[in-house]
Amino acid sequence: MPEANEDPVDLESTITFDSRQDLFLITTNILARTARSLDIVSRHLDPFIYDQTETVDAIKAMALANRQAQIRLVVTDLRPV
């Protein structure tokens, strides 16, 4: 399993994972390298991923570091998880 500070995937390739922990590590790695634009498309915002300090801090850092930053969320199921 990759560590959060490693490059677990080539962003030009298909990303596969075997567990929620792998998904969390891949997500936080991608967020840490995102500088200007972030699009999240999800059936619901999984709390295991998006209700974590590391995730919130990475998104917040991106928004505060770049005045031109764009963050877009598309959530298709608005019912509570």
C-alpha positions as CSV (number, residue, x, y, z in Angstrom):
1,M,0.0,0.0,0.0
2,P,1.4,3.4,-0.9
3,E,2.3,6.0,1.8
4,A,0.5,9.4,1.6
5,N,3.6,11.2,0.5
6,E,4.6,8.8,-2.3
7,D,3.4,9.0,-5.9
8,P,1.1,5.9,-5.9
9,V,-0.1,6.4,-9.5
10,D,0.6,8.0,-12.8
11,L,-2.2,10.5,-13.1
12,E,-2.4,9.8,-16.8
13,S,-3.4,6.2,-16.2
14,T,-6.4,4.5,-14.7
15,I,-6.4,4.5,-11.0
16,T,-7.3,1.2,-9.2
17,F,-7.4,0.4,-5.6
18,D,-8.2,-2.5,-3.3
19,S,-9.5,-0.9,-0.1
20,R,-11.0,2.3,1.3
21,Q,-7.6,3.0,2.9
22,D,-5.9,2.8,-0.5
23,L,-8.6,5.2,-1.9
24,F,-8.0,7.6,1.0
25,L,-4.2,7.6,0.4
26,I,-4.5,8.1,-3.3
27,T,-7.1,10.9,-2.8
28,T,-4.9,12.8,-0.3
29,N,-1.8,12.3,-2.6
30,I,-3.7,13.8,-5.6
31,L,-5.1,16.7,-3.4
32,A,-1.6,17.5,-2.1
33,R,-0.4,18.0,-5.8
34,T,-3.5,20.0,-6.9
35,A,-2.6,23.6,-7.4
36,R,-5.4,25.3,-9.3
37,S,-8.4,23.3,-10.3
38,L,-10.3,20.6,-8.4
39,D,-13.4,18.8,-9.7
40,I,-15.0,16.2,-7.4
41,V,-17.8,14.1,-8.9
42,S,-19.4,11.7,-6.5
43,R,-22.6,9.9,-5.8
44,H,-22.1,11.1,-2.3
45,L,-19.2,12.7,-0.4
46,D,-17.9,9.6,1.4
47,P,-17.2,10.7,5.0
48,F,-14.3,8.2,5.1
49,I,-12.5,10.4,2.5
50,Y,-14.0,13.9,2.7
51,D,-14.6,14.2,6.5
52,Q,-11.0,13.8,7.4
53,T,-8.6,16.5,8.5
54,E,-6.0,15.6,5.8
55,T,-8.6,16.0,3.1
56,V,-10.1,19.2,4.4
57,D,-6.7,20.7,5.0
58,A,-5.5,19.9,1.5
59,I,-8.6,21.4,-0.2
60,K,-8.4,24.5,2.1
61,A,-4.7,25.0,1.4
62,M,-5.3,24.9,-2.3
63,A,-8.2,27.5,-2.0
64,L,-6.1,29.8,0.2
65,A,-2.9,29.5,-1.8
66,N,-4.2,30.6,-5.2
67,R,-6.7,33.4,-5.7
68,Q,-7.6,31.8,-9.1
69,A,-8.3,28.3,-7.6
70,Q,-11.5,26.6,-8.8
71,I,-13.1,24.0,-6.7
72,R,-16.3,22.3,-8.1
73,L,-18.3,19.6,-6.4
74,V,-21.0,17.5,-8.2
75,V,-22.9,15.3,-5.8
76,T,-25.7,13.2,-7.3
77,D,-27.2,11.8,-4.1
78,L,-28.0,14.4,-1.5
79,R,-29.4,12.1,1.1
80,P,-27.3,11.7,4.2
81,V,-24.9,8.8,4.1
